[in-house]
Amino acid sequence: MVNRRITIIPLLLALCGSPQALSADFDKGFEAAQKGDYKTALLELTPVAEQGNNRAQYALGVMYY
């Protein structure tokens, strides 16, 4: 049973993406929005928001407003 967990956990992490990657995408999108580059911001923030990141969801809401 323990061996199964050891192989499943890295697989799940790989499929879900790393938190650092999501954070980098959020940072890139947020910086783009602050500079007025809304096209890049939308492209970077949308996938992060769809994965449940509330900061990205809020940033997109502010942009649409």
A tleap script that builds the chain and sets N, CA, C and O, in Angstrom:
source leaprc.protein.ff14SB
mol = sequence {
  NMET VAL ASN ARG ARG ILE THR ILE ILE PRO
  LEU LEU LEU ALA LEU CYS GLY SER PRO GLN
  ALA LEU SER ALA ASP PHE ASP LYS GLY PHE
  GLU ALA ALA GLN LYS GLY ASP TYR LYS THR
  ALA LEU LEU GLU LEU THR PRO VAL ALA GLU
  GLN GLY ASN ASN ARG ALA GLN TYR ALA LEU
  GLY VAL MET TYR CTYR
}
set mol.1.N position { 0.817 -1.199 0.000 }
set mol.1.CA position { 0.000 0.000 0.000 }
set mol.1.C position { 0.855 1.255 0.000 }
set mol.1.O position { 0.537 2.217 -0.699 }
set mol.2.N position { 1.932 1.262 0.769 }
set mol.2.CA position { 2.795 2.430 0.843 }
set mol.2.C position { 3.449 2.693 -0.509 }
set mol.2.O position { 3.566 3.844 -0.928 }
set mol.3.N position { 3.875 1.630 -1.194 }
set mol.3.CA position { 4.497 1.796 -2.511 }
set mol.3.C position { 3.534 2.412 -3.507 }
set mol.3.O position { 3.941 3.194 -4.367 }
set mol.4.N position { 2.280 2.071 -3.399 }
set mol.4.CA position { 1.276 2.651 -4.287 }
set mol.4.C position { 1.185 4.164 -4.086 }
set mol.4.O position { 1.136 4.922 -5.055 }
set mol.5.N position { 1.164 4.591 -2.848 }
set mol.5.CA position { 1.076 6.022 -2.545 }
set mol.5.C position { 2.292 6.766 -3.077 }
set mol.5.O position { 2.180 7.878 -3.592 }
set mol.6.N position { 3.433 6.146 -2.948 }
set mol.6.CA position { 4.667 6.793 -3.393 }
set mol.6.C position { 4.637 7.034 -4.889 }
set mol.6.O position { 5.164 8.046 -5.352 }
set mol.7.N position { 4.035 6.132 -5.665 }
set mol.7.CA position { 3.980 6.320 -7.113 }
set mol.7.C position { 2.808 7.188 -7.543 }
set mol.7.O position { 2.889 7.859 -8.572 }
set mol.8.N position { 1.726 7.190 -6.785 }
set mol.8.CA position { 0.542 7.954 -7.164 }
set mol.8.C position { 0.711 9.441 -6.873 }
set mol.8.O position { 0.287 10.268 -7.680 }
set mol.9.N position { 1.305 9.800 -5.764 }
set mol.9.CA position { 1.435 11.207 -5.388 }
set mol.9.C position { 2.213 12.017 -6.423 }
set mol.9.O position { 1.734 13.081 -6.815 }
set mol.10.N position { 3.386 11.577 -6.888 }
set mol.10.CA position { 4.072 12.360 -7.924 }
set mol.10.C position { 3.272 12.452 -9.222 }
set mol.10.O position { 3.319 13.468 -9.915 }
set mol.11.N position { 2.538 11.389 -9.546 }
set mol.11.CA position { 1.712 11.416 -10.743 }
set mol.11.C position { 0.620 12.472 -10.625 }
set mol.11.O position { 0.382 13.225 -11.570 }
set mol.12.N position { -0.040 12.532 -9.484 }
set mol.12.CA position { -1.075 13.540 -9.282 }
set mol.12.C position { -0.511 14.954 -9.327 }
set mol.12.O position { -1.125 15.856 -9.897 }
set mol.13.N position { 0.641 15.140 -8.736 }
set mol.13.CA position { 1.267 16.454 -8.772 }
set mol.13.C position { 1.618 16.861 -10.195 }
set mol.13.O position { 1.451 18.022 -10.568 }
set mol.14.N position { 2.098 15.926 -10.981 }
set mol.14.CA position { 2.443 16.223 -12.373 }
set mol.14.C position { 1.208 16.570 -13.183 }
set mol.14.O position { 1.250 17.461 -14.031 }
set mol.15.N position { 0.114 15.875 -12.929 }
set mol.15.CA position { -1.112 16.138 -13.675 }
set mol.15.C position { -1.763 17.463 -13.281 }
set mol.15.O position { -2.364 18.140 -14.115 }
set mol.16.N position { -1.641 17.817 -12.037 }
set mol.16.CA position { -2.288 19.036 -11.544 }
set mol.16.C position { -1.448 20.285 -11.779 }
set mol.16.O position { -1.966 21.398 -11.695 }
set mol.17.N position { -0.201 20.125 -12.062 }
set mol.17.CA position { 0.668 21.277 -12.196 }
set mol.17.C position { 1.231 21.664 -10.847 }
set mol.17.O position { 0.634 21.386 -9.807 }
set mol.18.N position { 2.342 22.285 -10.870 }
set mol.18.CA position { 2.975 22.649 -9.611 }
set mol.18.C position { 2.463 23.995 -9.124 }
set mol.18.O position { 2.127 24.854 -9.939 }
set mol.19.N position { 2.397 24.195 -7.827 }
set mol.19.CA position { 1.974 25.487 -7.302 }
set mol.19.C position { 2.892 26.621 -7.755 }
set mol.19.O position { 2.438 27.752 -7.929 }
set mol.20.N position { 4.168 26.330 -7.946 }
set mol.20.CA position { 5.092 27.368 -8.402 }
set mol.20.C position { 4.731 27.818 -9.809 }
set mol.20.O position { 4.806 29.008 -10.116 }
set mol.21.N position { 4.340 26.883 -10.669 }
set mol.21.CA position { 3.963 27.241 -12.031 }
set mol.21.C position { 2.711 28.109 -12.020 }
set mol.21.O position { 2.632 29.097 -12.751 }
set mol.22.N position { 1.731 27.744 -11.191 }
set mol.22.CA position { 0.521 28.552 -11.097 }
set mol.22.C position { 0.824 29.932 -10.555 }
set mol.22.O position { 0.266 30.926 -11.020 }
set mol.23.N position { 1.702 29.996 -9.578 }
set mol.23.CA position { 2.081 31.272 -9.003 }
set mol.23.C position { 2.797 32.142 -10.034 }
set mol.23.O position { 2.561 33.348 -10.104 }
set mol.24.N position { 3.665 31.535 -10.827 }
set mol.24.CA position { 4.391 32.284 -11.858 }
set mol.24.C position { 3.425 32.818 -12.893 }
set mol.24.O position { 3.561 33.961 -13.330 }
set mol.25.N position { 2.436 32.003 -13.303 }
set mol.25.CA position { 1.448 32.457 -14.269 }
set mol.25.C position { 0.605 33.594 -13.699 }
set mol.25.O position { 0.297 34.561 -14.395 }
set mol.26.N position { 0.236 33.466 -12.427 }
set mol.26.CA position { -0.538 34.523 -11.785 }
set mol.26.C position { 0.270 35.815 -11.752 }
set mol.26.O position { -0.239 36.878 -12.109 }
set mol.27.N position { 1.523 35.726 -11.327 }
set mol.27.CA position { 2.371 36.915 -11.241 }
set mol.27.C position { 2.534 37.573 -12.599 }
set mol.27.O position { 2.450 38.796 -12.710 }
set mol.28.N position { 2.765 36.777 -13.627 }
set mol.28.CA position { 2.924 37.317 -14.980 }
set mol.28.C position { 1.634 37.994 -15.445 }
set mol.28.O position { 1.673 39.078 -16.028 }
set mol.29.N position { 0.507 37.361 -15.190 }
set mol.29.CA position { -0.782 37.934 -15.584 }
set mol.29.C position { -1.119 39.186 -14.807 }
set mol.29.O position { -1.633 40.153 -15.371 }
set mol.30.N position { -0.833 39.177 -13.513 }
set mol.30.CA position { -1.123 40.344 -12.686 }
set mol.30.C position { -0.271 41.540 -13.102 }
set mol.30.O position { -0.764 42.665 -13.180 }
set mol.31.N position { 1.009 41.288 -13.369 }
set mol.31.CA position { 1.888 42.365 -13.827 }
set mol.31.C position { 1.430 42.914 -15.178 }
set mol.31.O position { 1.475 44.122 -15.407 }
set mol.32.N position { 0.996 42.038 -16.058 }
set mol.32.CA position { 0.506 42.481 -17.365 }
set mol.32.C position { -0.727 43.360 -17.195 }
set mol.32.O position { -0.860 44.379 -17.873 }
set mol.33.N position { -1.626 42.975 -16.297 }
set mol.33.CA position { -2.835 43.769 -16.062 }
set mol.33.C position { -2.484 45.141 -15.510 }
set mol.33.O position { -3.090 46.139 -15.899 }
set mol.34.N position { -1.514 45.201 -14.611 }
set mol.34.CA position { -1.110 46.485 -14.049 }
set mol.34.C position { -0.500 47.399 -15.102 }
set mol.34.O position { -0.599 48.622 -15.004 }
set mol.35.N position { 0.129 46.804 -16.108 }
set mol.35.CA position { 0.735 47.592 -17.190 }
set mol.35.C position { -0.271 47.937 -18.283 }
set mol.35.O position { 0.054 48.670 -19.217 }
set mol.36.N position { -1.499 47.408 -18.172 }
set mol.36.CA position { -2.516 47.677 -19.174 }
set mol.36.C position { -2.497 46.687 -20.331 }
set mol.36.O position { -3.221 46.880 -21.308 }
set mol.37.N position { -1.700 45.646 -20.249 }
set mol.37.CA position { -1.648 44.611 -21.284 }
set mol.37.C position { -2.687 43.550 -20.940 }
set mol.37.O position { -2.361 42.474 -20.438 }
set mol.38.N position { -3.948 43.881 -21.223 }
set mol.38.CA position { -5.049 43.030 -20.787 }
set mol.38.C position { -5.141 41.734 -21.581 }
set mol.38.O position { -5.646 40.732 -21.074 }
set mol.39.N position { -4.660 41.745 -22.810 }
set mol.39.CA position { -4.665 40.517 -23.607 }
set mol.39.C position { -3.783 39.453 -22.944 }
set mol.39.O position { -4.207 38.310 -22.776 }
set mol.40.N position { -2.567 39.826 -22.572 }
set mol.40.CA position { -1.658 38.898 -21.908 }
set mol.40.C position { -2.204 38.511 -20.545 }
set mol.40.O position { -2.138 37.346 -20.152 }
set mol.41.N position { -2.738 39.476 -19.828 }
set mol.41.CA position { -3.297 39.200 -18.502 }
set mol.41.C position { -4.414 38.167 -18.597 }
set mol.41.O position { -4.475 37.238 -17.791 }
set mol.42.N position { -5.283 38.326 -19.566 }
set mol.42.CA position { -6.387 37.389 -19.754 }
set mol.42.C position { -5.863 35.994 -20.074 }
set mol.42.O position { -6.351 35.004 -19.530 }
set mol.43.N position { -4.880 35.918 -20.947 }
set mol.43.CA position { -4.311 34.620 -21.323 }
set mol.43.C position { -3.623 33.930 -20.147 }
set mol.43.O position { -3.689 32.707 -20.023 }
set mol.44.N position { -2.972 34.695 -19.294 }
set mol.44.CA position { -2.244 34.110 -18.154 }
set mol.44.C position { -3.155 33.802 -16.970 }
set mol.44.O position { -2.991 32.775 -16.312 }
set mol.45.N position { -4.104 34.674 -16.701 }
set mol.45.CA position { -4.923 34.526 -15.503 }
set mol.45.C position { -6.086 33.554 -15.656 }
set mol.45.O position { -6.490 32.923 -14.679 }
set mol.46.N position { -6.631 33.421 -16.858 }
set mol.46.CA position { -7.806 32.575 -17.051 }
set mol.46.C position { -7.575 31.117 -16.635 }
set mol.46.O position { -8.374 30.579 -15.869 }
set mol.47.N position { -6.502 30.455 -17.118 }
set mol.47.CA position { -6.315 29.057 -16.692 }
set mol.47.C position { -6.106 28.918 -15.177 }
set mol.47.O position { -6.553 27.947 -14.567 }
set mol.48.N position { -5.430 29.891 -14.588 }
set mol.48.CA position { -5.188 29.840 -13.143 }
set mol.48.C position { -6.510 30.017 -12.395 }
set mol.48.O position { -6.764 29.332 -11.404 }
set mol.49.N position { -7.347 30.933 -12.871 }
set mol.49.CA position { -8.651 31.153 -12.246 }
set mol.49.C position { -9.544 29.930 -12.396 }
set mol.49.O position { -10.284 29.583 -11.475 }
set mol.50.N position { -9.479 29.283 -13.538 }
set mol.50.CA position { -10.295 28.090 -13.767 }
set mol.50.C position { -9.883 26.938 -12.847 }
set mol.50.O position { -10.682 26.040 -12.580 }
set mol.51.N position { -8.657 26.964 -12.369 }
set mol.51.CA position { -8.198 25.925 -11.451 }
set mol.51.C position { -8.520 26.272 -9.997 }
set mol.51.O position { -8.132 25.546 -9.081 }
set mol.52.N position { -9.234 27.386 -9.788 }
set mol.52.CA position { -9.731 27.705 -8.459 }
set mol.52.C position { -8.936 28.744 -7.691 }
set mol.52.O position { -9.209 28.968 -6.512 }
set mol.53.N position { -7.967 29.383 -8.315 }
set mol.53.CA position { -7.177 30.392 -7.613 }
set mol.53.C position { -8.036 31.641 -7.431 }
set mol.53.O position { -8.388 32.310 -8.403 }
set mol.54.N position { -8.372 31.952 -6.168 }
set mol.54.CA position { -9.278 33.077 -5.909 }
set mol.54.C position { -8.652 34.429 -6.241 }
set mol.54.O position { -9.373 35.357 -6.609 }
set mol.55.N position { -7.339 34.564 -6.124 }
set mol.55.CA position { -6.697 35.838 -6.481 }
set mol.55.C position { -6.808 36.081 -7.982 }
set mol.55.O position { -7.050 37.210 -8.409 }
set mol.56.N position { -6.632 35.038 -8.783 }
set mol.56.CA position { -6.763 35.174 -10.237 }
set mol.56.C position { -8.214 35.464 -10.610 }
set mol.56.O position { -8.475 36.270 -11.503 }
set mol.57.N position { -9.158 34.812 -9.930 }
set mol.57.CA position { -10.574 35.072 -10.190 }
set mol.57.C position { -10.926 36.526 -9.893 }
set mol.57.O position { -11.638 37.177 -10.657 }
set mol.58.N position { -10.422 37.015 -8.785 }
set mol.58.CA position { -10.682 38.413 -8.406 }
set mol.58.C position { -10.061 39.370 -9.418 }
set mol.58.O position { -10.699 40.336 -9.835 }
set mol.59.N position { -8.816 39.103 -9.815 }
set mol.59.CA position { -8.135 39.974 -10.783 }
set mol.59.C position { -8.897 40.018 -12.111 }
set mol.59.O position { -9.037 41.080 -12.719 }
set mol.60.N position { -9.381 38.868 -12.550 }
set mol.60.CA position { -10.185 38.848 -13.789 }
set mol.60.C position { -11.478 39.624 -13.618 }
set mol.60.O position { -11.904 40.342 -14.522 }
set mol.61.N position { -12.102 39.476 -12.451 }
set mol.61.CA position { -13.334 40.234 -12.196 }
set mol.61.C position { -13.097 41.731 -12.233 }
set mol.61.O position { -13.907 42.473 -12.788 }
set mol.62.N position { -12.011 42.179 -11.655 }
set mol.62.CA position { -11.684 43.601 -11.671 }
set mol.62.C position { -11.419 44.068 -13.104 }
set mol.62.O position { -11.848 45.151 -13.500 }
set mol.63.N position { -10.713 43.245 -13.871 }
set mol.63.CA position { -10.431 43.615 -15.267 }
set mol.63.C position { -11.723 43.741 -16.064 }
set mol.63.O position { -11.889 44.688 -16.833 }
set mol.64.N position { -12.636 42.796 -15.884 }
set mol.64.CA position { -13.901 42.847 -16.638 }
set mol.64.C position { -14.768 44.015 -16.198 }
set mol.64.O position { -15.510 44.579 -17.002 }
set mol.65.N position { -14.675 44.381 -14.919 }
set mol.65.CA position { -15.454 45.500 -14.413 }
set mol.65.C position { -15.000 46.786 -15.093 }
set mol.65.O position { -15.534 47.857 -14.806 }
savepdb mol mol.pdb
quit
